[in-house]
Amino acid sequence: ARLTESGTAIRYVNGLRVTDDTALACVKEAAGTVRVEIEALLSLGLANTPMAGADIRVASGNFVTAQPLGVRDGVDLLHTGEVRKIAAAAIRRRLDQHDIVLLSPIGYSPTGEIFNLSLEDVATQAAVELAADKLIFLMNTEGVPDKGRTIHNALTVNEARQVLEKAGQGKAKKLPEDVAYSLPCAITACTGGVKRAHLISRHRDGALLSELFTREGVGTLVTPAPLETLRPATIDDVGGILGLIEPLEREGILVWRSRELLEMEIDRFLVLESDGVIAGCAALYPFPEEHAAELACLAVSTDFRGRGFGDLLLAEAEKKGKKAGFKSLFVLTTRSEHWFEERGFVDSSPAHLPKGKQALYNYMRKSKVLQKSL
Ligand SMILES: CC(C)(COP(=O)(O)OP(=O)(O)OC[C@H]1O[C@@H](n2cnc3c(N)ncnc32)[C@H](O)[C@@H]1OP(=O)(O)O)[C@@H](O)C(=O)NCCC(=O)NCCS
């Protein structure tokens, strides 16, 4: 904006801005003004406001060492640079004193020169060097667009790479400009040790709070690995499993299990963990004489239904059963008969249950018996 005001044209070469002396003067002025304005906002401390008595110290300085981008395609990019080093230890010292460290897209070289950097580059390198838990990009758009009008809620690094690849090959819609800048940086950050990168809108009121404190969020979350893991349960999962199945037991959908029983039988359980929360579980009870196993306690938390988690748990239970040499799987259900039928289970009867199970069959519950050959 400052360049336009001063009547100077901005020159780009292959998407890279050429920073000549006039442009650098504008960059210095803009960075200085924005820094002062942010410092003023962070100094707010009026009574009866959320900032009352906040007393925040803002630290800014020469934390970023830069080097020139040099000559590209025969064009000297002059004062346009890239991050060479971040003074992570110095930043950490300020953070340890509870200061807020403000980095601007400006770096200095050991020769005393000033370079105009891309803010995404500075943010990404700083997050990696500090091994940050999160890197958040505030963009003009809502997030990474999906096929339709929606956005991707979460992407793993691999999925994010595919999105970029498809857009680059023209197999998908062109990505909005800020996504095209921020998504590769989110990938670099997540592969460099940052646990999460968020791409959210800077125009949506409360976007930051919604993204950080709601399960779904409002933008796109990029993570190094899938958020969901399917694994055998351990004793530490007992609390999580009880939290998941207790509401279903109260409704009479699942048979009641005590904590003690669950602790004893925990080896029979599989859990599906999503972002640190137990989202689903299933158990396999073997009946070796009949070469059969009961699939029991298959449950997905209401918050996570309809995402295929039930299918994942069933597939894993079937795989485990097959590996253990069972010929069939049976299930007793009062409400989910059709769900199992749609997945290859067929109607059976209590008389066809393994003997040990027949003795325990509760005729009052009138559960449907379904069976599937493995
Ligand atoms: C059955 C259950 C595990 C499915 O979990 P889920 O993760 O939502 O399942 P999926 O995402 O794999 O499948 C969802 C599909 O199943 C359908 N579905 C869910 N419950 C169903 C039911 N009781 N009967 C028929 N279909 C059902 C959904 O409508 C959805 O269909 P769609 O894909 O056509 O939209 C879950 O509903 C649950 O925990 N139920 C309560 C516990 C229970 O009854 N367990 C079985 C006895 S052990």
The ligand as a Tripos MOL2 file, in Angstrom:
@<TRIPOS>MOLECULE
LIG
   48    50     1     0     0
SMALL
NO_CHARGES

@<TRIPOS>ATOM
      1 C1        -22.9720  -48.7240   15.4940 C.3       1 LIG1
      2 C2        -21.8890  -47.6750   15.6780 C.3       1 LIG1
      3 C3        -20.6520  -48.3150   16.3160 C.3       1 LIG1
      4 C4        -21.5450  -47.0680   14.3040 C.3       1 LIG1
      5 O1        -20.4990  -46.1520   14.4680 O.3       1 LIG1
      6 P1        -20.1270  -45.0530   13.3450 P.3       1 LIG1
      7 O2        -18.6830  -44.6970   13.5250 O.co2     1 LIG1
      8 O3        -21.1110  -43.9550   13.3350 O.co2     1 LIG1
      9 O4        -20.2810  -45.8910   12.0540 O.3       1 LIG1
     10 P2        -19.7850  -45.5670   10.6000 P.3       1 LIG1
     11 O5        -19.3580  -44.1280   10.5050 O.co2     1 LIG1
     12 O6        -18.7770  -46.6050   10.2340 O.co2     1 LIG1
     13 O7        -21.1220  -45.7910    9.7840 O.3       1 LIG1
     14 C5        -22.1220  -44.8120    9.8000 C.3       1 LIG1
     15 C6        -23.2960  -45.2870    8.9520 C.3       1 LIG1
     16 O8        -24.0240  -46.2730    9.7140 O.3       1 LIG1
     17 C7        -25.3640  -45.8410    9.8790 C.3       1 LIG1
     18 N1        -25.8320  -46.2790   11.2060 N.ar      1 LIG1
     19 C8        -25.4190  -45.8330   12.4200 C.ar      1 LIG1
     20 N2        -26.0810  -46.4920   13.3980 N.ar      1 LIG1
     21 C9        -26.9210  -47.3520   12.7730 C.ar      1 LIG1
     22 C10       -27.8880  -48.2880   13.2380 C.ar      1 LIG1
     23 N3        -28.1230  -48.4590   14.5240 N.pl3     1 LIG1
     24 N4        -28.5490  -49.0010   12.3080 N.ar      1 LIG1
     25 C11       -28.3350  -48.8290   10.9800 C.ar      1 LIG1
     26 N5        -27.4390  -47.9490   10.4840 N.ar      1 LIG1
     27 C12       -26.7420  -47.2030   11.3730 C.ar      1 LIG1
     28 C13       -25.2930  -44.3350    9.7690 C.3       1 LIG1
     29 O9        -26.5390  -43.8190    9.3890 O.3       1 LIG1
     30 C14       -24.2580  -44.1590    8.6850 C.3       1 LIG1
     31 O10       -24.8220  -44.4140    7.4510 O.3       1 LIG1
     32 P3        -24.3810  -43.6170    6.1280 P.3       1 LIG1
     33 O11       -22.9000  -43.9010    5.9680 O.co2     1 LIG1
     34 O12       -25.2240  -44.2010    5.0620 O.co2     1 LIG1
     35 O13       -24.6560  -42.1900    6.4360 O.co2     1 LIG1
     36 C15       -22.3810  -46.5020   16.5710 C.3       1 LIG1
     37 O14       -23.5900  -46.0410   16.0500 O.3       1 LIG1
     38 C16       -22.5750  -46.8660   18.0310 C.2       1 LIG1
     39 O15       -21.6670  -46.6800   18.8590 O.2       1 LIG1
     40 N6        -23.7720  -47.3630   18.4040 N.am      1 LIG1
     41 C17       -24.0840  -47.6880   19.7740 C.3       1 LIG1
     42 C18       -23.4220  -48.9780   20.2530 C.3       1 LIG1
     43 C19       -23.9290  -50.2330   19.5770 C.2       1 LIG1
     44 O16       -25.0910  -50.3770   19.2750 O.2       1 LIG1
     45 N7        -23.0060  -51.1710   19.3460 N.am      1 LIG1
     46 C20       -23.3080  -52.4470   18.7170 C.3       1 LIG1
     47 C21       -23.5010  -53.5160   19.6960 C.3       1 LIG1
     48 S1        -22.0150  -54.1800   20.3020 S.3       1 LIG1
@<TRIPOS>BOND
     1     1     2 1
     2     2     3 1
     3     2     4 1
     4     2    36 1
     5     4     5 1
     6     5     6 1
     7     6     7 2
     8     6     8 1
     9     6     9 1
    10     9    10 1
    11    10    11 2
    12    10    12 1
    13    10    13 1
    14    13    14 1
    15    14    15 1
    16    15    16 1
    17    15    30 1
    18    16    17 1
    19    17    18 1
    20    17    28 1
    21    18    19 ar
    22    18    27 ar
    23    19    20 ar
    24    20    21 ar
    25    21    22 ar
    26    21    27 ar
    27    22    23 1
    28    22    24 ar
    29    24    25 ar
    30    25    26 ar
    31    26    27 ar
    32    28    29 1
    33    28    30 1
    34    30    31 1
    35    31    32 1
    36    32    33 2
    37    32    34 1
    38    32    35 1
    39    36    37 1
    40    36    38 1
    41    38    39 2
    42    38    40 1
    43    40    41 1
    44    41    42 1
    45    42    43 1
    46    43    44 2
    47    43    45 1
    48    45    46 1
    49    46    47 1
    50    47    48 1
@<TRIPOS>SUBSTRUCTURE
     1 LIG1         1 GROUP 0 **** ****
